[in-house]
Amino acid sequence: MATGASQCTEENSKMVASEPFREGDVILRTADEVDFYVWRVILSVASPFFKSMFSLQQPSNTPPTSIPIVPVTEDSTALDGLLHL
């Protein structure tokens, strides 16, 4: 299993996790500033926590064309392991 920390790349001065976390409609940003692009529908089906979170009203100050960023307290290695379960 590849870890997010050792397999990430820099894009536009941001660290981005390795495949399969390079496409999605929401970004999970880790404590060590690595971006994991994930799909809301997949997280919602797999996790009641994310299903509840994504059902909440989103802030109105977010431009409709931008991808929402959800900061998480885990580092990239921990999040990579969790998302591979």
GIJO-V538540 format. One record per run of one state. SS is the DSSP state (H for helix, E for strand, L for the rest). FROM is the first residue (numbers start at 0). LEN is the number of residues. If there is no record, write none. Layout:
ss:from:len
SS:FROM:LEN
SS:FROM:LEN
//
This chain:
ss:from:len
L:0:3
H:3:4
L:7:1
E:8:3
L:11:2
E:13:3
L:16:5
E:21:1
L:22:3
E:25:4
L:29:4
E:33:5
L:38:1
H:39:7
L:46:1
H:47:8
L:55:12
E:67:4
L:71:4
H:75:8
L:83:2
//
